[in-house]
Amino acid sequence: MELKPEYLFRTLLIILVLYVILVVTFLQIHERKDGMNYITVARNISAGKGIVQNSLGYNVTNYDIDDSIPTPLTVQPPLYPIAIAGIATLGISHVDAAAILSSLGVMLTIIGIYCLYRLLYDFQVAVIAALIAFAHYPLLYAGLFPLTDTLGVAVTVWWLWALVHTSKQLTFSRWSFLAGILAGISFGIRYIFGLWLPIGLILLSSVFKLRRIYRGYLYYLVGWGIIAFPIVLRNRFITGTFMGGSRNPSNITAYDNLKITFEALLGQYNAFESFFSSKSFVAISIIGLFLSVIFFKRYIPQSRKTQILIFVRNFFLDNCRWWPLFSASIYIVVLVVYRSVYHFDTINFRLVLFTSLILFVTVCLSIFRILSFVNKKYYVMFMYFWFAIILLQLLNLVLLPRDDRSYVENTPLLQWIQNHTTPERTLIIGEDSVFIPFYLPKYHTLSFSPYPYTDYLDHTFLTDWVCEHQDKYSSAYLYTTKFDSKTQLENLYGSFIANIYQENIQDYPNISLVTVLSDGRKIFRVDCLEGNIFEAR
């Protein structure tokens, strides 16, 4: 019983084709707030308005009274919405373009893993590595969202591929320049991937002598700068910062972040968590590893031990094979440190996707190689088991519940806005209001998020901003989300939002209750302190 590499390669191609069929036939994008904002920015790009978003305050800690809407997208890099707009030029909707881009990121990652491990090892290992990556459920799951995850990981894998190519060349010019370009693109997709600039320089210096390294550095830096410098300079010009804005201090300790990161790395990497949890798999793996070490020490002859140790050294260290694991490890360390200093989303499977993928491929590939080394029969049996896992993962994607496409009709707030306000002349203010211009593209919004994502919304500042921009809008409305606890409201949104939700508006003469929606949201009208200026208009 034998599985030839050619058969494995054909199987990989069949699975890729099957995934494409599933994407075209069954899968749809699962909308998330960041994704909605990206798509709104892409629409503005296609309309010739520039790289701007229709929600001021979204994903930033604060904004100035002079800031207007649409507002430049700076706190997040611009290449992802640019890519969505580029695909939309083919005549498809921006939502479908985002779905295609996310699925394309999955396929480019799989192909990139194959090409990378073909350089590091051989044809058979490359095919197995790609099949392993296809069984990495977080990668497939991330492909369902209009977010930067799969595309960023794909570009990162190809960046490693270009770096390994550089190590095999006598000259630096072509491949180090390409590696720099890809590092710059990854930075333009997600800022934290700017880490690939120094990591790339470290990896290059590990394989070339000092007298030859300067030329490689130059080409790499030029390639990175072509993509990254315009983004950095644009941020500096618009916001005065290189990364497009500031963040509030983290409210989570380093220890808690380490714990959360560990849980994310060992998170749901199989599609059927309810039947076989990741924690159970990890526990079984640790027990198996412990028993394997005992077996290795007691029952393996010394000559065989030497062969195995040589195999392990060659498998992990030779021929730049430590580069992917090194990059993934440094990334996760920097991510934990940065999240312990500044506040942003809690570290989850998306943020650790690159590291979890490389770890998953490395561990599983080691198991495959050891089984092949010890007993061919076990290797073939495990390979068939792996095919079954991949098919089950793909089947689970089809069975996942779909987003409700009648969201506007089923959302009282959006229905009220449509029925009682005028597009382009109405300002909507509320928590994470980025979804409003996504579903109702002509509207502008002021957005705030729970602290410490953004600072508390201050009544005086809000009134000043509304009055400063009253020539653009005929009315302004603020909505509040339903909450049972005033203390919770104050902790998350400050005293102003907590008071008006409790309808304690006697201290705010320019705030008046308009209606209470069926879902518990309350809508208030916001006018200027000098009088009912909007009403007069």
N, C-alpha and C positions, 0 to 999 in steps of 0.2 A: 504494500500500500504506500503510494507516494503522491505528493502534490508538487508537480513541477512548477517552477516560477512562471512559465508561460500561462499555465492554467490560472494561477493566482492573479496574474495581470488581467486576463480576460474577465475574471470575476470582478475585479476592481472596476473595470470599464462598464460592466453590466450594472453594478451598483450605482455608479455615477449617472448612467442613463436613467435608471429607476428613480433616482433622487430628482433629476430634472423633470421627469414625468409627474412626480408627486407635486413638485413646486408649481408646475403649470396647471395641473388638474385640480389639486385639493387644497394646497396651502394658501393661506392669506396672511397679510401682515397683522400682527397684534399691536394695536396702538398704545404707546406710552407717551407721557408728557414731553420728555426730551425729544422723542421721535416726532411728535406733532410739531414741535418748534422747528426741528430740522426741515420738515416738509414745508412749513410755512415760509421759512427762509428760502428754500429752493423755489417756491412759487414766485417770491419777490425777485429772485435772480432771473428767472425766466421772463418776468414782466419788465426787466430792465431797471428795477428799483435799487439794485445793488445787494450786497450781503447784509440784509437787515431783517429784523424780526418785528412782528406786530405787537409784542408784549414787552413793555418797558418794565424792568425790575425782575424779570424772570432769570433765575440762576445767578443773580448778583446780590451782594450784601446790601447795597443802597444805590441810589441814583441822585443826580443833582436836579435842581429846579429848572435849569436850562435844557435838560435832556428832553428831546421830543420823540414822537413816534411817527413812522417806524424808526427803530434804533439799531445801530450797528451791532452785529453779532461779534463779540470779542471774547467773552468768557469761555466760549467753546471754539475750537478751530473751525475754519471755513471749508475745508476740502470735502467733507462728507456731503453737506447740502449742495455744494458745487457739482459733485458727482451725480446726485439725484437729478439736479436740473439738466445735466448733460444727457442722462438717459432719457429724460422726459422730452428731449428734442426729437426723439424717434416717433413722437405722436401719441405716447401713452400718458396716463395720469401720473401725477407726482407720487401718489400713494402706491401705485403699481410699480413705479420706478424704484421706490424705496424697498419694496418687497423683492424686486429683482436684484437690487444691489446687495441686500443682506444674504440672499441665497447664493449669489455669485461669490460673496466673501467666503461662504462655506466651501464651495467648490474650488476656489483658488487656494484655500488653506490646504485642502486634501491634496491637490496637485503639487502645491509647494512642499508639503511634507515628503511626497514621493521624490521630487527633484532634489531636495536637501539631503535626504538619506541615501539617495543614489550616489551623490558625491561623497558622503561620509563613509558609506559601506559598499554595498553592491546592489545589483538588480533585485535579487530576492528579498533582501532586507528592506529595500525601498518600498516594494509592493506591500509587504506585511505591515510596515509602518503606516502606510496610507490606509490600509484596512483597519488598523487599530484606531487611527484618527477618526474614521467613519463611525466607530462605535463609541466615540466620546460624546455622550449625550448633551452636555452643556454647549458644545459647539453647534450641534444640530438645533438645539432649543433656542440659542441666541440668534439663529438665522430667521426666527419668526418675528423679530422686532426691528423697527426702523431705526436702529441705533448703530453706533460706530464699531461695535465689538468684533464682528466677524471680518469686516474689511480691515480693521486695524491689525488683527492677528494675522490675516493673510499677507499683508504688506510686510509685517515683521518676519514671518517665515521666509518670504522671498528675500528680505534684507540679509538674513543669515545665509541663505543660498549664495547670494552675490559675494558675501565676505569669504565664504569657503572657496568660491571660485578664485577670489583674489589670492588666497594662500597658495593656490596651485599654479599661479602664473609667475613668470620671470620678471614681468613688468607690472606696474600698478595701474596704468592709465585707464583702461576700459572698465575693469571690474570694480576697482575701488571707487571710481566715479559713480558707477551704477549703484553701488552699496550706499554711497552718500545720498544719492537721489532718493532711494527707497527709505532711508532713515529720515530724510526731510519730509517725505510724503506721510510716513507714520506719525511724525510730529504734527503735521497739518490735519491729521484725523483725530488724534488725541494727544493733548499736551504732555502727558506723562511719558509718552514714547520719545520725547526729546532726550530721554536717558540713553537712547541708542547712539547718540553722538559720542559721548565719552566711552561707552562700552565698545563701540566699533573701533575706536582708536586703541583701546587696551588690547582687543583681540588681534588687531593688525600688528601691534608691537610684539605680540607673543610668538610670531612666526618669522619675522624678518629682522635682520641685523640692523643695528642703529644707523649705519651709514646709508641704508637703503630705505629707511622708514619715512624720511621726510617727504619724499615725492608722493608716497601713498597717502600720507596725512593731507597733503595739499589737495590731491584729487578728491579725497573723501570729503574734506571741508567745503570745497567748491561745490560738489554735488549737493551736499546738505544745505548750503547757503542759498542755492538757486531757488529751492522750495521754501525754506524756513525763514530767511531774512525778510521777504515781503510781508509775511504774516506777523513777524515780531515788530517790524517797523510800523505796520498798520496799527497794531495794538498800542504801540508807544505814542503814535500820533493822536489816536482817538481817546485813549484812557490815561495816558501818562505812565502806563506799566507795560512790561514786555509780555506778560501772560494775560492781558486783557481785563484785569480787575483783581480786587482783593477778596479774601475769604475771612470769615470769623474764626477765632481760635477753636480748636477741637474740644468737644465736650466728652471725649472718650479717652481713657488712659491708654498707654502703650500696651499694658498687659491685656486689657479688654480687646484692643485691636488685634493682638496676636491670637487671642482665643477665637475671635470672629473670623480672622483670616484662615486659621486652621480648619474651622468648620466649613468655610467656603471651599477650601481646597478639597475637602473630603465630602463635599455636598453631593447633590443628586446627580451622579454620573451614570445612572441607569434609568430607563424610562418607567420602570415599574417599582417605584420606591415603596409602595404600600405592601408589595409582596416580598421584596428583598431589599432591605434598607442599605444605604451606603455604610452606615456604622457597623452593621452586621458583616458586610463585606470586608471592611477594614479590620474588624476583630478577627475574622477568620484568616485574613492575610497575615496578620501579626503572629498568630499562633502557628500558621504554616511556616513562616519565616524562622521562628524560634525552633521548630522541630527540624527544619532543613539544616540549620546551623549545627544542631546536635548530631544529626545524621552525618553531616560533612566531617565533623571532627572525629567521630568514633568509627565510622564504617567505610570511609573512602580511603583507599590506599594512598600512600604519600606521593607516588608518581602521578596518580590521577588528580590529587590535590594541586600539584604543581601545574598540571595542564589547565585545570579550572582557573587557577589564579592568573595564569598567563592570558587565558581567554577573557577574564574580567578586565584585566589591565588594557588589553587591546580593544575590547568592546567599548570601554568608557573613555579612554584617554588618547589613543592614537589618532592621528589624522584629523585633528581639530574636533574630535567627537565630543569633547567636553564643552564646546561652545554653546550649544542650545541650552543645556542644563545650567551653565554658568550665567547666561543672560537671563534665563527665567528666574533663577535664585536672586540675582541682584535686583531684578524688577520687583519681586515680592517684598524684599527688604526695604527698598525705597518707598514702595506703596504704603507699607505699615508705618514707616517713619513720618511720611508726609501726612497721612491720615491722623497721626497722633499729634501733629502740630496744627493742622488746619481742618476745618469742618467741610465735609461734602458727603455724598451718599455713603451709607454704611457699606463696607467692603463685602461684596457678594460674588456669586459665581461669574458675573459678567466682568468685574474688575480683575479677577484672578484667572481669566480664561486662558491667556497665553501660558502662564505658569502651569495651570492644571493640565493643559493639553500636552505640554512637553513632558511633565512628570508621568502622565498617563501613558504616553507613547514609550518613554524610556523604561518604565517598570514592566509593561506588558511585552515589549520587544525583548527585554531580558528573559522573561519567562519563556517566550517562544524559542529563543536561541538556546536556552538551557535544555528545554525539552528536546529540541532537535539534536543537541549535543549528547544527551543521555539515551534517548529512545525515540526513534522515528515514529513509532506507532502512537505514542502519547502526543507527539507534535501534531500529527495528522488529525487525531481525535479533537484536540484543542482547537485546531483550525476550523473544523466543521462547527464546533460549538460557537466560534467567533462569528461565522457566517450567520448563524441563527440569531445571535445578539444584534447584529446590524439590522437584519430584517425586522426584528421586533422593535428596535428603536425607530425605524422608518414608519412602521405600522402605527406606533404610538403618536407620531406627528399627525397622521391622518385622523386619529381618533380624538385629538385634543379639541375642546370646545372652541367654536369660532366667536370672534367679536360680533356684537350686535350692530348691524349696518343701519338700523333705524334709530341710531343713538339720538339724533336731533329730535325726532318725534317723541321719544320716550324720556327726554330730559326736560323737566319743567322750566329750568332756567333758560335753556336755549330757545324753547318755545316762547317764553315771555319776551325775550330779547327780540325775536323775529316779529312778534305781534305788536309790540309797544314801542319800538325804537326805530330810528332811521340809520341805515348803514352809512359809514364814513363820517357821520356827524354826531355819533354817540360814543362816549367813553365808558367802558365797563371796568370796574375796579374789583378785584377779588383774589382769593387764594389760588395760586398756580393757574391763573386765568388763561394760560397759553392754549388750552383746548378750545377756547371760544373762536379765535381767528382761524383755527384749524378747520372747524366745522362751519363757521360763518366768516369767510375770508375777508370781507370788507370792513370788519370791525377792528378797532384798536383797544388794547387793554393795558391797565396798570396791574402788575402782578406782585404779590407778596407771598412768602412762604413761612412756615413755622420757624421760629428762632431755634438754632442759630444759622439756618440756611440764609435768611435775610434778617436785617434789623427790624425792630418793631415799627409798624406804620404809625407815624405821628399825625395827629389831627391837624395841627397847625401847618405842618409841611405839606400834607395832602391838599389842604385848602389853598395854600400858596401856589402849589403846582397847577391845580385846576384853574385858578384865576389867571395865572401866567399864560396858560394855553387856551383860554376861553374863546379866542377867535377861531379855533379849529373845530370846536364841538358845540352843538346846540344843547346838549344835555350830558350829565354824568351820573352814573349809578354805581353804587357799591353793594355787593352781595356778601352775605356771610354764610358759612357752612353751619349745619346743625350740630350743636354741642350741648351736653347735659351739665357739664361742670364749668362754672365760671372760673374756678382756680386753674383748671386746665387751659381754658381760653387765655387767661392772662399770662400763663407761662409760655404758651406757644405764640401768641399774637400781640400781647401787650394790653394795657388797660383800655385804650381807645376802642379796639375791636370788641373786647369783652363787654364794655359798657353799651355800645350800640346794639350788640346782639341781645343784651338783656333789656333793650329799649330804654336805657337810661340816657336819653339824648337831650335832657334839659340844659346841659352845659355846652351843647353843640348846636347853636341856633341855625347853622346852615345845613344840618343833617335832618332829614325827615323820612319817616317810614312810608314806603309806597305799598308794599304787599308782602304777605307771607305765602310762599309757594307750598305745594302739596308735599314736597320732599323735606320740608323744614327750613329750607333756605329763606333768608329774609333779604329784601331789596330796599335800599335806602337811596334817596336822592341827595346829591352833593351840590351845593351852590356856594357862591363866594360870600365872604363875610360882609362885604359892602352892601349886600342886598341880593335880591333874587335876579341876578344878571341873566342867567340862562333863561329864566321864565320870561324876562322882558324881550329876549331875542326871538 
